[in-house]
Amino acid sequence: MRTITLAGFAALFAAAAGAQTASYPTAELRPFVGAFIPTGAQANDFKSVFSFGSQAALEISDYVTFTGNFAYSPATSKIPTIESRVHAYTYDVGAEFRTRSPLLTDLDMVPFLGGGLGGRTYDYSDSRLSTESFFLGYGSIGTEFQLGRSAMRLELRDYVSQYNRPVDTKASSTRNDLNVSLGFAYHFR
């Protein structure tokens, strides 16, 4: 009896692995536009501004996707003693944990939670200031409305990072900001 049970589990596992091999991994390209929204102390130094960028993703199953993200924000500093333009570059890698819910015959809703690590570089237009980069982490929530290979994505990311104010004491502090984005996803299959 034990041999039959083990053989049954092995057959189910092999069938599941074979089924996933046929459709995974799947690569995705996800361009997006959105908003960089400083919160807390970060809102004292930067104004909210649009952002844009792209993600590359690799779906490894129905439930897990690995992502790489690059975003650019033409930020504006609120610090009165420096030139206002700051180029902010955000780059990170992470994972999304997803589920799929059919809405119509060919339309699926794919909600997700995610998280990851990366960095942000601030390139100040003010020649008295040097470019600085900082480590960050993020959590995300969103959904994708997928129709065949194409999808529309809505995502909210909450970033937590270190930041050195470029004037005053240059003391490092933990900062927070949000990025809300609307994007397109194309699934290569």
Buried (B, 14 or more C-beta within 10 A) or exposed (E): EEEEEEEEEEEEEEEEEEEEEEEBEBEBBBBBEBBBBBEEEBBEBBBBBEBBBBBBBBBBEEEBBBBBBBBBBEBEBEBEEBEBEBBBBBBBEBBBEBEEEEEEEEEBBBBBEBBBEBBBEBBBEBEEBEEBEBEBBBBBBBBBBBEEEEBEBBBBBBBBBBBBBBBEEEEEEEBBBBBBBEBBBBBEE
